Amino acid sequence: MIYIKSLLAGLLAVLIACISLPVLVVIGLFVYSMIHQSQEGEGAVGWDPISLVHQQPLPVVAFTILVFASGFFWKFRRLMHR
């Protein structure tokens, strides 16, 4: 039962991270755009979201494993000390 609860805690940690990370990025970009005023000589820099598809999935997989492991071991250690 300890392993199942720890597994669910790890999955919940991944779910929360996948929801909160994009929200925090959008808030951070908004705050940065409010603080950093553009000057007249600066031009816009384009961003291609399709290029994200062609990148290696290793950072995403590593982030997911790290978040899952942190949630799993946090709950596991908490339940083992009872």
Backbone as JSON, one array per atom type, in Angstrom:
{
  "sequence": "MIYIKSLLAGLLAVLIACISLPVLVVIGLFVYSMIHQSQEGEGAVGWDPISLVHQQPLPVVAFTILVFASGFFWKFRRLMHR",
  "N": [[0.82, -1.2, 0.0], [2.03, 1.17, 0.64], [3.67, 1.65, -1.55], [1.83, 2.06, -3.6], [0.5, 4.39, -2.76], [2.69, 6.1, -2.82], [3.3, 6.0, -5.54], [1.0, 7.2, -6.61], [1.32, 9.74, -5.49], [3.63, 10.57, -6.83], [2.7, 10.64, -9.5], [0.75, 12.61, -9.21], [2.39, 14.78, -8.6], [3.72, 15.09, -11.06], [1.53, 15.77, -12.68], [0.7, 18.21, -11.5], [3.02, 19.72, -11.93], [3.07, 19.79, -14.74], [0.87, 21.34, -15.26], [1.28, 23.72, -13.82], [3.77, 24.74, -14.63], [3.68, 25.84, -17.39], [1.89, 27.94, -16.84], [3.35, 29.5, -15.0], [5.46, 30.26, -16.65], [4.17, 31.88, -18.56], [3.23, 33.94, -16.88], [5.7, 34.88, -15.95], [6.84, 35.82, -18.39], [5.02, 37.86, -18.95], [5.4, 39.6, -16.77], [8.09, 40.22, -17.18], [7.9, 41.56, -19.64], [6.52, 43.8, -18.83], [8.33, 45.03, -17.1], [10.7, 45.34, -18.58], [11.14, 47.72, -20.76], [10.75, 48.29, -24.2], [13.03, 49.75, -26.52], [13.28, 52.35, -29.02], [14.93, 51.63, -31.22], [14.96, 48.9, -31.34], [14.12, 45.83, -32.89], [11.55, 43.4, -33.56], [11.77, 40.01, -32.49], [11.38, 36.96, -34.0], [9.58, 33.92, -33.22], [9.47, 30.49, -33.54], [7.15, 28.18, -33.0], [6.85, 25.63, -34.06], [9.37, 24.63, -34.27], [9.89, 23.49, -31.84], [8.92, 20.94, -31.96], [10.8, 19.5, -33.34], [12.93, 19.16, -31.64], [15.07, 17.39, -29.32], [13.66, 14.97, -27.09], [14.8, 14.58, -24.62], [15.31, 16.55, -22.44], [12.65, 17.03, -21.57], [11.77, 14.48, -20.82], [13.64, 13.93, -18.8], [13.0, 15.96, -16.95], [10.38, 15.17, -16.3], [10.83, 12.65, -15.12], [12.4, 13.42, -12.94], [10.6, 15.05, -11.47], [8.59, 13.17, -10.93], [10.06, 11.29, -9.4], [10.79, 12.87, -7.2], [8.28, 13.43, -6.01], [7.43, 10.81, -5.51], [9.44, 9.73, -3.76], [9.29, 11.56, -1.67], [6.73, 11.08, -0.57], [7.03, 8.36, -0.01], [9.12, 8.28, 1.93], [7.85, 9.71, 3.91], [5.7, 8.04, 4.6], [7.08, 5.77, 5.48], [8.19, 6.47, 7.91], [6.19, 6.35, 9.75]],
  "CA": [[0.0, 0.0, 0.0], [2.93, 2.31, 0.67], [4.15, 1.88, -2.91], [0.72, 2.6, -4.4], [0.32, 5.79, -2.37], [3.85, 6.84, -3.32], [3.12, 6.09, -6.99], [-0.01, 8.22, -6.86], [1.91, 11.05, -5.16], [4.53, 10.91, -7.93], [1.88, 11.02, -10.66], [0.14, 13.9, -8.9], [3.44, 15.78, -8.73], [3.92, 15.33, -12.49], [0.35, 16.48, -13.17], [0.76, 19.59, -11.02], [4.12, 20.39, -12.62], [2.69, 20.01, -16.15], [-0.13, 22.41, -15.31], [1.76, 24.98, -13.25], [4.95, 25.26, -15.32], [3.32, 26.79, -18.44], [1.27, 29.13, -16.25], [4.43, 30.32, -14.45], [6.22, 30.83, -17.77], [3.38, 32.98, -19.11], [3.27, 35.03, -15.9], [7.05, 35.43, -16.0], [6.99, 36.61, -19.61], [4.21, 39.07, -18.82], [6.09, 40.5, -15.83], [9.3, 40.69, -17.85], [7.54, 42.56, -20.65], [6.12, 45.03, -18.14], [9.51, 45.66, -16.5], [11.67, 45.68, -19.63], [10.53, 48.55, -21.79], [11.5, 48.24, -25.45], [13.51, 51.03, -27.0], [12.85, 52.6, -30.39], [15.78, 51.01, -32.22], [14.88, 47.44, -31.29], [13.14, 45.16, -33.74], [10.94, 42.2, -32.97], [12.43, 38.74, -32.75], [10.36, 35.95, -34.25], [9.69, 32.64, -32.52], [8.82, 29.44, -34.31], [6.77, 27.1, -32.09], [6.98, 24.34, -34.73], [10.73, 24.13, -34.04], [9.9, 22.7, -30.61], [8.6, 19.56, -32.31], [11.99, 18.87, -33.89], [13.98, 19.07, -30.64], [15.21, 16.12, -28.62], [12.77, 14.92, -25.94], [15.53, 14.25, -23.4], [15.04, 17.44, -21.31], [11.28, 16.84, -21.09], [11.73, 13.19, -20.13], [14.43, 14.07, -17.57], [12.2, 16.77, -16.03], [9.26, 14.35, -15.84], [11.35, 11.64, -14.2], [12.83, 14.12, -11.72], [9.41, 15.46, -10.71], [7.96, 11.95, -10.42], [10.89, 10.72, -8.34], [10.7, 13.7, -6.0], [6.98, 13.18, -5.38], [7.4, 9.42, -5.03], [10.29, 9.53, -2.59], [8.77, 12.38, -0.58], [5.63, 10.35, 0.05], [7.56, 7.1, 0.49], [9.83, 8.53, 3.19], [6.85, 10.16, 4.9], [4.93, 6.87, 5.03], [7.95, 4.81, 6.14], [8.5, 6.91, 9.27], [5.0, 6.23, 10.62]],
  "C": [[0.86, 1.26, 0.0], [3.39, 2.66, -0.74], [3.06, 2.48, -3.8], [0.49, 4.07, -4.06], [1.48, 6.64, -2.87], [3.77, 7.02, -4.83], [2.11, 7.17, -7.34], [0.51, 9.62, -6.54], [2.87, 11.5, -6.27], [3.77, 11.34, -9.17], [1.2, 12.37, -10.44], [1.16, 15.03, -9.01], [3.71, 16.11, -10.2], [2.74, 16.12, -13.07], [0.38, 17.95, -12.75], [1.87, 20.36, -11.72], [3.77, 20.7, -14.08], [1.65, 21.11, -16.29], [0.48, 23.73, -14.88], [2.95, 25.56, -14.01], [4.59, 26.2, -16.48], [2.67, 28.07, -17.9], [2.35, 30.06, -15.69], [5.27, 30.96, -15.55], [5.47, 32.02, -18.37], [3.38, 34.18, -18.16], [4.64, 35.69, -15.9], [7.31, 36.27, -17.24], [6.2, 37.91, -19.55], [4.89, 40.08, -17.9], [7.35, 41.07, -16.47], [8.98, 41.76, -18.9], [7.08, 43.86, -20.02], [7.33, 45.78, -17.58], [10.47, 46.16, -17.58], [10.96, 46.44, -20.74], [11.38, 48.5, -23.06], [11.88, 49.65, -25.88], [13.19, 51.16, -28.48], [13.67, 51.87, -31.44], [15.65, 49.5, -32.28], [13.8, 46.91, -32.22], [12.6, 43.94, -33.04], [11.73, 40.97, -33.38], [11.34, 37.69, -32.9], [10.63, 34.67, -33.48], [8.86, 31.63, -33.29], [8.43, 28.29, -33.39], [6.86, 25.71, -32.72], [8.38, 23.76, -34.51], [10.83, 23.32, -32.75], [9.62, 21.23, -30.88], [9.86, 18.81, -32.73], [13.12, 18.74, -32.88], [13.97, 17.71, -29.96], [14.3, 16.1, -27.39], [13.48, 14.67, -24.61], [15.28, 15.23, -22.25], [13.63, 17.27, -20.73], [11.17, 15.54, -20.3], [12.49, 13.27, -18.81], [13.66, 14.88, -16.53], [11.05, 15.95, -15.46], [9.72, 13.29, -14.84], [11.78, 12.27, -12.88], [11.65, 14.52, -10.86], [8.71, 14.23, -10.13], [8.75, 11.37, -9.25], [10.82, 11.56, -7.06], [9.38, 13.5, -5.28], [6.9, 11.79, -4.8], [8.2, 9.26, -3.75], [9.87, 10.4, -1.4], [7.67, 11.63, 0.17], [6.11, 9.03, 0.66], [8.25, 7.28, 1.83], [8.86, 8.95, 4.28], [6.05, 8.97, 5.45], [5.81, 5.85, 5.78], [8.25, 5.19, 7.59], [7.3, 6.85, 10.2], [5.08, 5.02, 11.48]]
}
